[in-house]
Amino acid sequence: MTPYLTSPLGQPMPSKGISSPAYITTNNSRINVSTLEEKVRHITAEFPYMTDLCLLHTCPGGIFPWHWHNEVEFFYMRSGSLNYHFPHSTYTFHQGEGGFINAGILHMTSCNKGQTSTQEEHIFHPSFLGGQDTSILMSRYILPIVENPNLDFVPFDFSCPVREEIICLMKSSFGCYQEKAEGYEFDIREMMTRLWRILFSLTKDLQTDKKKRPQNDRIKIMMEYVASHYQEKLTLGQLAASAFISPRECSRCFQETLGQSPFSYIMDYRLHKACDFLSHTQLSVTETSIACGFNSSSYFSQAFHDAFGCSPREYRNQNLISAKVSP
């Protein structure tokens, strides 16, 4: 990666008809590459809740890229540890700890190289507990948390006095979801309601705090711009112009919110897109490098190896999904 922020990266997309996957896909979700919104596969209007185990160390580079979702998320660490990255902060959760991630919050997760991480997730739409938008449950108990500017996330670490109760509720809900005995939907909603009441009590003081959440609109706009133009030459000026700010402010915004430079973010994004191409298309390594905005296949291969510990070809051999999957 060149240290000079005015230097362009990559080259324009060739006109030979290589199309980009519309989503970054995982086993249970997909991230829209234009908006960074994650859609969880098993969340439905009929039953807007799901739980699953996330083995973060199996993701490319041990990273699940930047995303957000309309659902709220509770989780706890069954084993290992992982890092939750938010604009302006990073929090590490260890085995036995858990947390709450609010709806609409931009975040990324990672685990340290060489370590394993097993995370139990519980994801549901606020309407799962609150019902209709006009209900007293929604207005009195759900929205004061979901719309609270101070509650991007809440950790349930070892200092939390009700951590064991919280994790017990998650474990019980996970078991109900896996067994799916008659009436399990009622049992899960009851346990998630109890969990929400605990969260409501823990955050009572913050619900009246007037402090505002830092504005992240500009960083989201620039991240969306990268998602739409990563195949092209990108300069700092172009990226800054997309959010109507100066190049210096653009660099400061990325550094303060994501902890990395704009070009470092672009590189990370392109490499994760390359993983998606290698897993879901039949493009050659050279074609993949071009499709992801690299102007040298050798540079692409070196950068890929540095990031993920294997060559693009080795990654494809380990992760290529059936040819039935269309580009």
Backbone bond lengths (Angstrom), bond angles and torsions (degrees), N, CA, C in turn:
res aa  C-N    CA-C-N  psi(-1)  N-CA   C-N-CA  omega(-1)  CA-C   N-CA-C  phi
1 M - - - 1.468 - - 1.524 109.14 -
2 T 1.317 116.99 125.36 1.456 120.12 178.10 1.513 110.64 -69.81
3 P 1.338 118.43 138.98 1.460 120.56 179.51 1.512 113.22 -78.82
4 Y 1.340 118.03 -6.65 1.458 120.51 -175.09 1.521 109.65 -91.12
5 L 1.340 116.71 113.69 1.458 121.57 -172.01 1.519 113.32 -69.66
6 T 1.325 117.65 -13.71 1.454 118.80 178.88 1.519 111.57 -90.57
7 S 1.324 117.86 -2.85 1.456 120.25 -178.85 1.512 110.75 -82.18
8 P 1.357 119.42 132.74 1.458 121.06 179.26 1.513 111.20 -71.20
9 L 1.315 115.21 151.30 1.459 121.49 176.00 1.521 108.84 -113.92
10 G 1.319 117.36 137.03 1.463 120.89 171.87 1.508 112.97 76.63
11 Q 1.339 114.60 -165.91 1.445 120.79 -179.37 1.515 108.55 -148.67
12 P 1.352 117.96 165.29 1.452 119.87 -177.87 1.525 111.85 -61.55
13 M 1.319 114.75 155.48 1.457 121.23 178.37 1.515 109.42 -67.86
14 P 1.335 120.04 131.38 1.452 121.65 178.46 1.517 110.53 -68.24
15 S 1.298 116.39 157.77 1.461 121.01 -175.90 1.520 111.86 -93.49
16 K 1.333 118.78 33.39 1.455 121.23 -178.34 1.521 111.95 -94.98
17 G 1.370 117.27 9.07 1.452 119.37 171.57 1.512 114.81 88.83
18 I 1.323 118.68 19.47 1.453 120.14 175.47 1.519 107.83 -75.59
19 S 1.321 117.22 120.55 1.463 120.46 -178.46 1.517 109.85 -105.38
20 S 1.310 115.08 146.44 1.460 121.01 -178.23 1.511 110.94 -89.44
21 P 1.343 118.12 138.62 1.453 118.75 171.76 1.524 109.66 -57.13
22 A 1.332 117.43 136.38 1.463 121.31 -176.44 1.524 111.70 -72.57
23 Y 1.336 115.84 -15.69 1.455 119.16 -175.56 1.521 110.30 -137.37
24 I 1.333 115.39 152.08 1.456 121.65 163.58 1.517 105.28 -89.49
25 T 1.325 117.78 118.29 1.457 121.03 -170.13 1.521 111.90 -106.03
26 T 1.341 114.98 147.93 1.459 122.99 172.32 1.519 107.00 -132.36
27 N 1.314 117.17 -176.97 1.455 119.99 -178.75 1.515 112.91 -60.97
28 N 1.326 117.10 -37.63 1.455 120.19 -172.73 1.520 114.93 -122.52
29 S 1.320 117.72 6.27 1.456 119.01 -178.23 1.511 110.05 -158.12
30 R 1.319 114.93 171.49 1.460 120.32 173.34 1.516 108.68 -147.75
31 I 1.334 115.73 143.82 1.453 122.02 -177.99 1.521 108.52 -107.20
32 N 1.315 117.12 122.78 1.452 122.06 176.23 1.525 108.61 -65.90
33 V 1.328 117.38 122.37 1.463 120.10 -173.70 1.518 112.31 -71.53
34 S 1.325 118.33 -14.91 1.456 120.27 -179.73 1.518 112.45 -90.63
35 T 1.345 117.06 -37.22 1.460 120.27 -174.87 1.525 113.36 -109.28
36 L 1.352 117.59 -13.66 1.465 124.22 -176.02 1.526 112.58 68.95
37 E 1.345 116.97 12.44 1.462 119.39 177.53 1.523 110.00 -79.63
38 E 1.327 115.86 131.32 1.456 120.89 176.81 1.514 109.46 -92.41
39 K 1.328 116.25 132.38 1.457 122.48 173.77 1.527 107.67 -109.45
40 V 1.334 115.83 120.94 1.457 120.97 179.95 1.522 108.54 -85.82
41 R 1.329 116.70 125.42 1.457 121.51 -170.01 1.528 113.60 -59.67
42 H 1.323 117.17 -39.76 1.456 120.22 -171.46 1.527 113.35 -91.39
43 I 1.323 118.24 4.14 1.458 121.27 174.88 1.525 108.16 -83.67
44 T 1.325 117.18 119.57 1.460 121.47 -179.66 1.522 109.68 -127.20
45 A 1.333 115.79 162.87 1.460 120.16 177.66 1.522 110.99 -64.12
46 E 1.337 116.41 -31.45 1.461 120.61 -179.32 1.525 112.07 -71.16
47 F 1.326 116.58 -36.46 1.466 120.76 -179.86 1.531 107.72 -148.08
48 P 1.348 116.66 86.45 1.479 121.06 -172.50 1.515 114.25 -80.12
49 Y 1.326 116.20 56.50 1.461 122.52 -179.73 1.515 108.77 -148.40
50 M 1.318 116.53 145.85 1.460 121.14 171.17 1.517 109.35 -154.14
51 T 1.319 116.07 156.22 1.454 121.26 173.64 1.518 108.37 -137.74
52 D 1.326 116.27 149.32 1.457 119.73 -176.18 1.525 108.64 -163.88
53 L 1.316 115.24 168.37 1.462 121.48 174.19 1.522 108.79 -100.10
54 C 1.315 116.27 132.18 1.457 122.23 177.13 1.529 108.60 -108.53
55 L 1.329 116.40 118.29 1.464 122.28 176.48 1.525 107.12 -99.96
56 L 1.316 115.93 84.82 1.464 120.30 -171.09 1.517 112.57 -62.12
57 H 1.329 117.52 -30.26 1.460 119.96 -177.51 1.528 112.14 -67.52
58 T 1.335 118.18 -12.79 1.465 120.77 177.47 1.528 112.13 -87.63
59 C 1.336 118.16 -8.68 1.463 121.48 177.03 1.531 109.38 -78.70
60 P 1.325 117.32 154.98 1.472 119.94 179.41 1.524 111.76 -55.38
61 G 1.335 115.39 121.61 1.453 120.00 179.72 1.516 114.30 69.54
62 G 1.347 117.12 10.54 1.459 119.87 -177.06 1.513 112.56 66.01
63 I 1.339 116.50 32.38 1.468 121.83 -175.08 1.522 110.14 -131.05
64 F 1.330 117.25 134.97 1.460 122.14 165.55 1.520 105.84 -107.34
65 P 1.339 118.67 116.66 1.471 121.70 -165.17 1.528 113.78 -66.73
66 W 1.320 114.90 173.03 1.463 121.94 -178.47 1.523 110.80 -55.16
67 H 1.336 115.57 135.07 1.456 121.45 -179.33 1.527 109.46 -165.33
68 W 1.308 116.08 173.40 1.459 122.38 172.47 1.528 107.25 -149.74
69 H 1.314 116.68 163.55 1.463 119.94 177.75 1.521 109.66 -148.28
70 N 1.329 115.22 156.26 1.462 121.44 -178.35 1.522 112.28 -74.62
71 E 1.313 116.86 -13.97 1.458 120.93 -179.69 1.536 110.62 -88.54
72 V 1.329 115.74 158.09 1.467 120.79 170.51 1.520 108.25 -89.17
73 E 1.311 116.32 161.12 1.466 120.28 -175.43 1.529 110.97 -138.21
74 F 1.324 115.77 127.81 1.457 122.24 168.16 1.530 107.41 -110.90
75 F 1.312 117.21 148.13 1.462 119.21 179.32 1.515 110.19 -156.82
76 Y 1.323 114.88 161.72 1.466 119.58 167.59 1.512 108.87 -146.42
77 M 1.335 115.05 155.42 1.448 121.46 -176.01 1.526 110.10 -89.34
78 R 1.318 116.63 114.82 1.465 120.58 175.49 1.523 110.71 -75.09
79 S 1.321 116.12 -38.13 1.465 119.76 178.40 1.520 109.37 -155.47
80 G 1.316 114.99 157.97 1.455 119.92 178.55 1.516 112.08 70.48
81 S 1.320 115.39 -156.35 1.462 121.53 179.16 1.519 108.92 -149.08
82 L 1.307 116.66 161.59 1.462 121.02 175.05 1.513 109.33 -148.44
83 N 1.317 114.48 160.60 1.457 121.96 179.89 1.521 109.44 -109.25
84 Y 1.317 116.60 127.81 1.459 121.89 171.36 1.524 107.52 -98.09
85 H 1.327 115.64 121.07 1.458 121.34 179.10 1.525 108.57 -102.88
86 F 1.324 115.82 126.15 1.446 122.83 175.29 1.520 108.03 -120.80
87 P 1.318 118.30 159.00 1.458 117.68 170.10 1.529 109.39 -55.05
88 H 1.301 116.65 124.58 1.468 124.95 177.25 1.528 114.24 84.40
89 S 1.333 120.53 -7.46 1.464 117.79 -177.48 1.525 111.46 -159.46
90 T 1.326 115.28 159.01 1.465 123.13 174.11 1.522 107.79 -134.63
91 Y 1.328 116.77 137.82 1.461 121.15 -179.51 1.523 108.28 -130.93
92 T 1.330 116.08 132.91 1.456 121.32 -179.52 1.525 110.28 -102.86
93 F 1.326 115.80 130.16 1.459 122.38 178.25 1.528 108.86 -111.26
94 H 1.335 115.93 133.77 1.449 121.93 -177.90 1.525 110.77 -109.47
95 Q 1.322 115.83 169.35 1.451 121.07 179.82 1.531 110.92 -50.60
96 G 1.343 115.66 131.02 1.454 121.02 -179.59 1.511 114.56 91.29
97 E 1.339 117.40 -11.03 1.460 121.17 177.64 1.526 109.68 -99.09
98 G 1.321 115.79 163.52 1.455 120.48 179.60 1.512 110.31 -147.68
99 G 1.344 114.79 -171.69 1.448 118.29 -178.74 1.511 112.46 -171.25
100 F 1.319 114.78 174.83 1.463 124.20 177.29 1.515 108.28 -126.20
101 I 1.334 117.65 131.13 1.464 123.78 175.99 1.519 107.43 -114.88
102 N 1.321 117.00 125.60 1.459 120.54 -176.10 1.525 112.19 -76.50
103 A 1.310 115.47 163.36 1.467 121.53 179.30 1.526 110.18 -68.09
104 G 1.331 116.18 141.68 1.457 121.61 175.02 1.509 115.77 76.71
105 I 1.331 117.73 9.22 1.469 121.01 -176.70 1.530 110.41 -91.63
106 L 1.309 116.41 125.66 1.457 122.43 177.32 1.518 109.23 -70.01
107 H 1.343 116.98 127.32 1.458 119.78 179.88 1.522 111.07 -156.48
108 M 1.321 115.10 164.17 1.454 123.37 177.97 1.519 106.76 -141.76
109 T 1.334 117.96 147.80 1.457 120.42 177.37 1.526 110.06 -120.68
110 S 1.330 115.44 149.21 1.460 120.66 178.34 1.518 109.17 -150.32
111 C 1.330 116.09 153.97 1.460 120.38 171.15 1.520 108.06 -123.37
112 N 1.292 115.73 153.47 1.458 120.52 -175.81 1.522 111.01 -67.79
113 K 1.317 115.59 146.14 1.452 121.96 -177.17 1.527 111.30 -58.12
114 G 1.319 116.11 133.03 1.448 121.32 178.63 1.516 114.24 85.42
115 Q 1.329 117.95 -2.86 1.455 121.68 179.84 1.528 110.71 -107.23
116 T 1.325 116.38 157.58 1.454 121.47 176.03 1.523 109.25 -106.40
117 S 1.332 115.38 157.68 1.452 120.51 -176.20 1.520 109.03 -148.65
118 T 1.338 117.30 121.82 1.459 122.23 176.22 1.524 108.30 -120.60
119 Q 1.323 115.26 114.86 1.451 122.31 -174.38 1.529 109.53 -118.49
120 E 1.316 116.87 129.23 1.461 120.95 174.84 1.520 108.39 -93.80
121 E 1.332 116.67 122.07 1.458 122.13 -176.08 1.528 110.76 -110.06
122 H 1.327 115.62 143.44 1.458 122.94 171.92 1.520 106.97 -129.58
123 I 1.315 116.67 113.28 1.456 121.97 -173.18 1.522 109.01 -123.65
124 F 1.321 116.68 128.89 1.463 118.85 178.31 1.521 110.65 -153.55
125 H 1.330 114.20 155.91 1.461 120.54 178.11 1.528 108.44 -77.73
126 P 1.336 118.33 143.96 1.466 119.91 179.78 1.525 114.05 -53.45
127 S 1.332 117.35 -29.61 1.466 120.59 179.87 1.524 111.99 -66.23
128 F 1.331 117.28 -18.00 1.469 120.60 178.02 1.528 110.92 -58.72
129 L 1.335 116.38 -34.52 1.454 121.13 178.65 1.523 112.37 -104.03
130 G 1.329 116.79 -35.61 1.459 120.29 -172.95 1.499 115.97 -89.77
131 G 1.348 116.81 -18.21 1.457 119.54 -177.86 1.513 111.66 73.01
132 Q 1.314 116.70 -140.68 1.456 121.78 -177.37 1.528 111.30 -66.61
133 D 1.339 114.67 155.24 1.466 119.93 -178.03 1.519 112.59 -59.93
134 T 1.340 117.48 -27.31 1.467 121.16 -176.12 1.519 112.91 -91.76
135 S 1.321 117.79 0.21 1.462 119.91 -176.78 1.521 111.38 -71.09
136 I 1.337 116.36 154.34 1.461 120.72 178.46 1.527 110.83 -67.73
137 L 1.338 117.34 -30.26 1.455 120.41 177.14 1.521 110.48 -63.13
138 M 1.340 115.37 -42.58 1.459 119.68 -179.23 1.530 110.75 -68.21
139 S 1.320 117.28 -48.32 1.462 120.42 -174.47 1.522 112.87 -72.26
140 R 1.340 117.83 -34.37 1.458 120.49 -173.93 1.526 113.62 -91.13
141 Y 1.351 116.82 -30.47 1.463 118.95 -171.74 1.530 115.20 -122.53
142 I 1.326 117.06 -29.68 1.469 119.17 -175.53 1.526 111.43 -91.19
143 L 1.334 117.48 -54.96 1.459 120.92 -175.39 1.529 113.58 -63.61
144 P 1.352 120.01 -33.67 1.471 118.01 177.26 1.520 113.59 -59.03
145 I 1.329 117.18 -20.68 1.464 120.84 175.70 1.517 110.82 -96.24
146 V 1.333 117.02 -50.06 1.462 121.03 -175.54 1.525 111.62 -61.58
147 E 1.338 117.33 -35.96 1.459 121.04 -178.07 1.527 112.93 -98.26
148 N 1.330 116.59 9.16 1.457 120.15 -177.27 1.525 111.06 -77.02
149 P 1.331 118.44 125.43 1.468 120.59 -177.61 1.522 114.24 -71.37
150 N 1.331 117.24 -10.29 1.462 120.65 -177.85 1.517 113.36 -100.42
151 L 1.317 117.70 -2.43 1.460 120.31 -170.56 1.524 112.16 -116.31
152 D 1.324 116.94 59.48 1.460 120.18 171.01 1.524 109.34 -60.78
153 F 1.335 115.67 -46.16 1.462 120.43 177.78 1.520 109.54 -153.27
154 V 1.328 115.36 157.62 1.464 121.90 177.79 1.522 107.61 -131.70
155 P 1.328 118.98 119.25 1.473 120.52 179.03 1.530 111.68 -83.12
156 F 1.322 115.49 142.39 1.464 121.61 170.97 1.531 106.90 -112.25
157 D 1.326 115.65 73.91 1.459 119.95 -177.21 1.525 109.52 -90.02
158 F 1.325 115.86 -171.80 1.462 119.81 -174.58 1.529 113.01 -68.71
159 S 1.315 117.76 -12.09 1.460 120.40 176.02 1.525 112.06 -86.19
160 C 1.320 117.18 -9.80 1.464 121.35 -179.60 1.531 109.36 -74.46
161 P 1.336 118.85 122.44 1.468 120.82 -174.31 1.527 114.49 -67.69
162 V 1.330 117.12 -19.90 1.473 119.79 -178.23 1.536 111.00 -114.91
163 R 1.341 116.29 21.70 1.466 119.81 -177.45 1.531 111.51 -57.91
164 E 1.309 118.27 -45.06 1.461 120.83 -177.23 1.525 111.30 -63.04
165 E 1.318 117.38 -39.89 1.465 120.88 177.92 1.523 110.76 -64.74
166 I 1.317 116.17 -41.36 1.467 121.23 179.47 1.527 110.62 -61.74
167 I 1.327 116.39 -47.65 1.461 120.25 -178.21 1.516 110.61 -68.25
168 C 1.322 118.28 -35.11 1.464 121.66 177.67 1.524 110.60 -61.24
169 L 1.332 116.93 -41.33 1.465 120.76 178.18 1.528 110.80 -64.52
170 M 1.343 117.06 -40.87 1.461 119.92 178.77 1.526 110.95 -65.31
171 K 1.316 117.33 -43.27 1.463 120.52 178.85 1.524 111.34 -60.86
172 S 1.319 116.86 -42.69 1.463 120.64 -179.57 1.524 110.99 -65.76
173 S 1.328 116.35 -41.07 1.458 120.10 178.87 1.521 111.15 -65.53
174 F 1.333 115.94 -38.90 1.466 120.22 177.83 1.528 110.23 -60.75
175 G 1.326 116.45 -44.21 1.456 119.97 179.27 1.514 112.48 -63.01
176 C 1.320 116.99 -41.60 1.473 120.69 177.92 1.524 111.16 -61.31
177 Y 1.327 115.69 -42.82 1.474 119.99 -177.46 1.521 111.10 -66.27
178 Q 1.336 116.91 -35.80 1.456 120.22 -179.74 1.528 111.60 -74.34
179 E 1.326 117.59 -39.16 1.461 120.91 -177.07 1.530 112.23 -79.12
180 K 1.329 116.26 -36.53 1.472 121.99 179.10 1.531 112.57 53.09
181 A 1.335 115.58 46.96 1.458 120.15 174.37 1.527 108.90 -71.71
182 E 1.322 116.08 163.58 1.458 120.21 -177.99 1.535 110.32 -56.03
183 G 1.321 115.14 130.57 1.456 120.69 179.86 1.513 114.50 82.02
184 Y 1.344 117.76 10.14 1.468 119.59 -176.85 1.518 112.18 -61.92
185 E 1.346 117.22 -28.12 1.458 120.08 179.79 1.537 111.06 -61.75
186 F 1.356 116.24 -41.02 1.461 120.20 176.95 1.525 110.91 -63.39
187 D 1.335 115.30 -42.99 1.470 119.52 -177.98 1.527 111.28 -62.82
188 I 1.327 115.99 -42.75 1.458 119.77 -179.34 1.519 110.88 -65.47
189 R 1.333 116.58 -44.79 1.466 118.22 -179.85 1.522 111.15 -63.75
190 E 1.318 116.74 -36.24 1.467 119.73 177.70 1.524 110.51 -63.53
191 M 1.331 117.52 -44.54 1.462 120.10 -179.06 1.520 112.04 -68.62
192 M 1.335 117.53 -39.21 1.458 119.70 177.41 1.527 111.03 -68.21
193 T 1.330 117.91 -31.37 1.463 121.15 175.92 1.524 110.28 -66.26
194 R 1.325 116.72 -43.31 1.469 120.36 176.97 1.522 110.55 -62.53
195 L 1.329 115.77 -39.70 1.463 120.35 178.46 1.523 110.49 -64.27
196 W 1.326 116.52 -41.01 1.467 120.41 -179.99 1.533 111.21 -65.61
197 R 1.328 116.56 -38.29 1.464 119.41 178.73 1.525 110.74 -63.54
198 I 1.315 116.67 -36.64 1.468 119.84 176.00 1.525 110.05 -64.88
199 L 1.335 116.03 -46.30 1.465 120.57 178.23 1.523 110.51 -59.29
200 F 1.318 116.37 -42.61 1.467 120.83 -179.87 1.524 110.65 -59.35
201 S 1.330 116.64 -42.44 1.468 120.93 179.26 1.521 111.74 -67.76
202 L 1.338 116.41 -40.85 1.463 120.19 -178.64 1.519 112.60 -65.11
203 T 1.328 116.94 -28.97 1.467 121.12 -173.70 1.519 112.43 -106.03
204 K 1.320 117.51 12.75 1.467 121.15 -174.66 1.518 111.91 -55.51
205 D 1.324 117.27 -44.82 1.468 120.15 -177.96 1.525 111.72 -64.53
206 L 1.325 117.00 -36.40 1.468 120.50 -178.39 1.518 112.19 -72.14
207 Q 1.321 116.91 -21.97 1.461 119.89 -176.26 1.514 113.02 -69.56
208 T 1.329 117.51 -17.02 1.459 120.93 178.99 1.522 112.06 -108.59
209 D 1.332 116.64 -1.31 1.467 121.03 178.86 1.522 109.35 -71.15
210 K 1.334 116.31 135.63 1.468 120.84 -176.87 1.523 113.16 -91.17
211 K 1.316 117.30 -1.55 1.471 120.21 -179.82 1.522 109.75 -61.38
212 K 1.307 117.23 138.98 1.459 121.93 -176.55 1.525 111.58 -96.23
213 R 1.303 116.01 145.54 1.453 121.47 174.32 1.525 109.14 -67.66
214 P 1.317 118.61 137.51 1.465 120.05 176.73 1.519 110.76 -55.25
215 Q 1.302 115.38 139.27 1.457 120.13 -177.85 1.531 109.71 -75.34
216 N 1.334 115.70 125.71 1.463 120.19 -178.91 1.527 111.90 -116.38
217 D 1.324 115.75 16.34 1.464 119.01 -177.41 1.524 111.43 -60.64
218 R 1.340 116.84 -41.77 1.462 119.30 -175.71 1.519 111.16 -66.63
219 I 1.338 117.39 -41.33 1.464 118.53 -178.66 1.520 110.17 -67.67
220 K 1.331 118.33 -35.54 1.458 120.91 177.11 1.524 110.65 -64.61
221 I 1.337 116.63 -41.35 1.463 120.39 179.09 1.524 110.36 -61.29
222 M 1.325 116.74 -44.01 1.464 119.84 -178.22 1.527 111.46 -71.23
223 M 1.317 117.59 -34.12 1.463 120.06 175.79 1.525 110.63 -66.75
224 E 1.320 116.74 -38.64 1.464 119.96 175.80 1.534 110.49 -65.12
225 Y 1.336 117.00 -35.92 1.462 120.32 178.20 1.529 110.39 -64.04
226 V 1.317 116.78 -42.88 1.468 120.30 177.22 1.529 109.67 -61.05
227 A 1.342 117.18 -42.56 1.458 121.00 -178.87 1.521 112.12 -62.12
228 S 1.323 116.71 -29.28 1.465 120.78 -178.44 1.522 113.01 -91.47
229 H 1.337 117.50 -17.65 1.467 119.97 -172.80 1.527 113.70 -129.51
230 Y 1.328 118.59 14.35 1.470 120.57 -175.20 1.521 112.65 -62.41
231 Q 1.338 118.63 -21.04 1.458 121.64 -179.55 1.529 112.30 -78.61
232 E 1.320 116.37 -12.01 1.462 121.45 -173.73 1.529 110.96 -101.42
233 K 1.330 115.04 172.77 1.449 119.24 169.05 1.522 107.55 -65.58
234 L 1.310 116.72 134.34 1.463 120.61 179.51 1.519 109.67 -128.38
235 T 1.312 116.28 129.58 1.457 121.21 175.25 1.525 109.17 -115.21
236 L 1.310 115.54 163.21 1.459 120.14 179.06 1.522 110.32 -61.26
237 G 1.346 116.30 -37.41 1.458 119.93 -179.68 1.514 112.55 -63.21
238 Q 1.339 116.88 -41.67 1.462 120.18 178.72 1.529 110.94 -63.61
239 L 1.311 115.33 -43.73 1.457 119.93 -178.71 1.526 110.54 -63.87
240 A 1.327 116.68 -43.51 1.460 120.79 179.24 1.523 111.19 -64.18
241 A 1.328 116.73 -39.99 1.462 121.10 -178.49 1.520 112.12 -63.45
242 S 1.328 116.93 -29.88 1.468 119.61 -179.12 1.529 111.21 -63.41
243 A 1.341 117.48 -25.84 1.463 121.75 179.72 1.530 111.51 -110.07
244 F 1.353 116.58 8.42 1.461 122.76 177.67 1.529 111.81 58.74
245 I 1.343 114.90 45.76 1.464 120.21 177.03 1.527 108.45 -132.77
246 S 1.316 116.62 171.58 1.456 121.17 -179.54 1.527 110.02 -80.52
247 P 1.339 117.33 159.00 1.462 120.40 176.10 1.527 112.50 -56.53
248 R 1.330 116.96 -39.87 1.472 119.22 179.24 1.534 110.36 -63.88
249 E 1.319 116.41 -42.13 1.463 119.69 179.08 1.523 111.09 -66.93
250 C 1.313 116.11 -33.87 1.468 121.18 176.83 1.529 110.04 -61.44
251 S 1.315 116.85 -48.54 1.465 120.90 179.60 1.522 110.85 -61.96
252 R 1.329 116.11 -43.39 1.460 120.27 179.41 1.532 111.42 -63.51
253 C 1.326 115.87 -40.29 1.456 121.04 -179.18 1.531 111.03 -62.55
254 F 1.319 117.59 -45.74 1.464 120.95 178.53 1.526 110.90 -64.90
255 Q 1.329 116.35 -43.92 1.455 119.55 -176.40 1.525 111.56 -65.85
256 E 1.334 116.59 -41.28 1.460 120.44 -176.51 1.527 112.63 -77.38
257 T 1.330 117.54 -32.78 1.467 118.82 -176.50 1.521 113.07 -92.96
258 L 1.340 117.69 -38.95 1.455 120.92 -176.94 1.516 113.61 -108.83
259 G 1.313 117.25 -11.94 1.450 120.38 178.77 1.515 113.69 75.37
260 Q 1.327 117.99 22.55 1.457 121.30 178.19 1.515 108.92 -151.58
261 S 1.341 115.37 164.81 1.452 120.09 -179.68 1.523 110.14 -76.18
262 P 1.339 118.02 162.40 1.461 119.95 176.66 1.525 112.69 -56.16
263 F 1.347 117.01 -43.34 1.464 119.07 -177.19 1.525 111.58 -70.98
264 S 1.323 117.53 -31.23 1.458 119.92 175.27 1.526 110.18 -64.28
265 Y 1.334 115.86 -40.65 1.466 119.26 177.21 1.531 110.69 -64.29
266 I 1.335 116.61 -43.40 1.464 120.52 179.53 1.529 110.46 -59.95
267 M 1.325 116.26 -43.13 1.458 120.20 178.85 1.521 110.87 -61.21
268 D 1.329 116.98 -46.76 1.462 120.25 178.82 1.522 111.23 -59.67
269 Y 1.314 116.05 -42.35 1.464 119.94 -178.98 1.527 110.82 -63.65
270 R 1.325 116.33 -45.47 1.464 120.22 -179.04 1.533 111.42 -63.19
271 L 1.312 116.69 -39.67 1.464 119.38 -179.07 1.525 111.02 -67.37
272 H 1.322 117.82 -38.55 1.459 119.15 177.57 1.534 111.50 -71.18
273 K 1.309 116.97 -32.51 1.463 118.90 172.37 1.517 110.30 -64.78
274 A 1.325 116.83 -37.53 1.466 120.04 177.61 1.522 110.45 -60.76
275 C 1.313 117.27 -40.24 1.471 120.18 176.73 1.512 110.37 -58.31
276 D 1.318 116.45 -41.11 1.465 120.26 179.95 1.523 111.37 -66.31
277 F 1.336 117.17 -42.25 1.468 120.72 177.00 1.526 110.79 -62.03
278 L 1.318 116.38 -45.25 1.464 120.37 -177.20 1.524 111.56 -65.51
279 S 1.326 116.95 -29.84 1.457 121.01 -178.04 1.522 113.32 -86.21
280 H 1.343 117.48 -26.81 1.454 119.83 -169.18 1.529 114.69 -122.60
281 T 1.330 118.79 0.08 1.462 120.32 177.77 1.523 109.69 -132.49
282 Q 1.317 115.61 171.41 1.461 121.65 177.82 1.528 111.74 -103.25
283 L 1.324 117.47 17.61 1.460 120.55 178.36 1.524 110.51 -63.07
284 S 1.319 115.79 144.03 1.462 119.78 175.24 1.524 109.47 -70.04
285 V 1.321 116.25 170.63 1.462 120.12 178.75 1.524 110.20 -62.09
286 T 1.326 116.45 -40.79 1.472 119.73 178.60 1.517 110.79 -64.09
287 E 1.331 117.24 -45.61 1.465 120.54 178.76 1.524 110.82 -63.11
288 T 1.316 116.77 -37.34 1.465 120.30 178.06 1.518 110.99 -64.48
289 S 1.321 116.41 -41.62 1.464 119.12 -179.66 1.526 110.42 -62.42
290 I 1.329 116.94 -41.06 1.467 120.67 178.64 1.523 110.30 -67.48
291 A 1.338 116.26 -43.90 1.459 120.98 -178.65 1.526 112.22 -62.43
292 C 1.325 116.74 -24.41 1.466 120.69 -178.72 1.523 112.65 -100.41
293 G 1.335 117.22 9.25 1.458 120.02 171.63 1.504 115.94 91.72
294 F 1.344 118.88 13.46 1.459 121.20 177.94 1.526 109.50 -93.31
295 N 1.325 117.00 140.46 1.466 120.06 -179.77 1.519 112.58 -97.95
296 S 1.344 116.59 7.78 1.458 120.69 177.65 1.524 107.89 -149.54
297 S 1.328 116.41 123.41 1.461 119.51 -179.92 1.530 111.18 -69.15
298 S 1.326 117.08 -31.48 1.462 119.45 178.77 1.527 110.48 -69.36
299 Y 1.336 116.36 -40.69 1.463 120.03 176.51 1.529 110.43 -64.03
300 F 1.333 115.76 -41.46 1.460 120.76 177.06 1.528 110.80 -59.13
301 S 1.330 117.03 -47.43 1.463 120.51 -178.58 1.525 111.51 -62.34
302 Q 1.337 116.84 -39.93 1.456 120.30 179.28 1.528 111.25 -66.55
303 A 1.345 115.52 -44.38 1.460 119.81 179.52 1.521 110.88 -64.42
304 F 1.328 116.92 -38.64 1.468 121.64 179.08 1.528 110.25 -63.73
305 H 1.323 115.64 -44.93 1.469 119.98 179.41 1.523 111.40 -64.21
306 D 1.325 116.97 -40.98 1.461 120.42 179.14 1.529 111.15 -62.41
307 A 1.346 116.17 -35.83 1.459 120.31 -176.09 1.525 112.48 -80.75
308 F 1.342 117.35 -39.47 1.459 120.47 -169.63 1.529 114.70 -118.16
309 G 1.330 117.10 -4.38 1.455 119.48 175.94 1.505 115.13 77.52
310 C 1.316 118.13 14.34 1.472 121.94 176.88 1.515 108.36 -153.36
311 S 1.313 116.51 164.13 1.457 120.55 179.05 1.528 109.43 -79.37
312 P 1.329 118.35 160.47 1.467 120.08 175.48 1.527 112.56 -55.87
313 R 1.331 117.23 -38.82 1.470 120.21 -179.79 1.527 111.24 -66.85
314 E 1.342 116.59 -40.97 1.461 119.91 177.49 1.526 110.83 -64.65
315 Y 1.325 116.16 -39.54 1.467 119.60 178.46 1.530 110.40 -62.62
316 R 1.330 116.54 -43.05 1.467 119.51 179.72 1.522 110.84 -62.22
317 N 1.305 117.65 -43.91 1.467 120.25 -178.96 1.524 111.88 -60.06
318 Q 1.325 116.78 -30.07 1.459 121.04 -178.01 1.527 112.77 -88.30
319 N 1.339 117.40 -22.56 1.458 119.48 -169.55 1.519 116.16 -127.06
320 L 1.317 118.65 -2.08 1.463 119.46 -175.99 1.503 111.06 -62.14
321 I 1.316 116.56 124.71 1.452 122.98 176.37 1.522 108.52 -82.78
322 S 1.310 116.96 155.67 1.455 122.71 -177.34 1.514 112.13 -43.86
323 A 1.300 115.64 145.80 1.474 121.39 -179.98 1.521 111.66 -61.88
324 K 1.320 116.85 -10.21 1.464 119.97 176.91 1.516 110.97 -63.62
325 V 1.346 116.73 -25.29 1.455 120.91 178.71 1.512 108.72 -72.99
326 S 1.318 116.90 123.33 1.450 120.50 -176.81 1.512 110.07 -84.40
327 P 1.347 119.16 155.10 1.455 121.34 177.56 1.500 112.70 -62.32
